[in-house]
Amino acid sequence: MIYLDNAATTSPKPMSVRSAAAEAMRLSANPGRSGHDLSLRASEEIYRARKAAAAFFHADKPMNVIFTLNCTTAVNLVLKGLLRSGDHVVVSDLEHNAVMRPLHKLQEKGISYSVAAVVAGDNDSTVDNFRRAINAHTRMIVCTHASNVWGIRLPVERLAVLAHEYGLLIAVDAAQSAGVLPIDLADSRIDYLCVAGHKGLYGPMGTGMLIVNSSVIPDTLTEGGTGSHSLMMEQPEELPDKLESGTPNVSGIAGLRAGIEFVARQTTEAIAQHEFMLIQRLYRGLAADKRIQLYVPEPKPPYYVPLLSFNIKDTDSETAAQALNRSGFAVRAGLHCSPMAHRKMATEEIGAIRVSPSYFTQPMEIDRFLARLPR
């Protein structure tokens, strides 16, 4: 099987990730809950991961790295932990359901949102559209860094400047960008970075992070044991304890730490260069076939990330993906949990076939895909 579904989760994982997760599983002690050596070693592993994440994203406080189940949990922590009745949010027209479903639910509590159109390749127009969507009740801008369907990259650094110009907070969904695009929290002024650990950072599934880069701390979604201040009935206020209750996923977090270190060694620039080479090779091959429907120009930095969605004319995307699966290719089809992005391209009825390479994908695998597709 040739795996081209890395925007869902990267596969294979680096050997260092598998080894770190297995070693932590062998350790099998609860961090912060006991004073014995094994518990202390588990705590040290968790802190190593916080330090690695803080260094990678240039966050100044490792303790502001909050480990979560996934990026979706991180987004929910921000939205449900900060927004109150009467607040207004501005989002893009490319958002994943990880953003849109919590906001839909929050409408029951008197929270509203407006949608700003992203103009691919024209960051000035995109920023102007966000500016026009801000009103007197706006509390936050919440947006994806890059579309998981079309690969379109948003100018989140400029949107962060816009947010702070109006006294707003900004949260960025970096599920499709972390590990592929450079993200510098010290420079970008992004307040809340929501990260998937299992995609571009090559960590295990079931890992994610919220990195808090603001003095405004979200309220809790869950309360419980933290291993600290156990006599108190109230949840501790300091991070990370305020937002991390219960036993953490030590083996997953250890694997995530190894994944971050793997990406740091390769560099995001080298990984992106490799993946763009593959996607551009794919794009040119598809563009030569009149039966293929493409929706974006050839993906290039700085306006895209390296993934590509397309359709075979007069063929449902899921039917095509099933045929590709039978031929030995793993791709993603359907709506990709992002109906807004599909409405933007009028593909909500048929979905799209998405191909997403990784650092480990080889040019010959793209060539084999292109050779097989016409058959």
Disulfide bonds with the S-S distance in Angstrom:
none
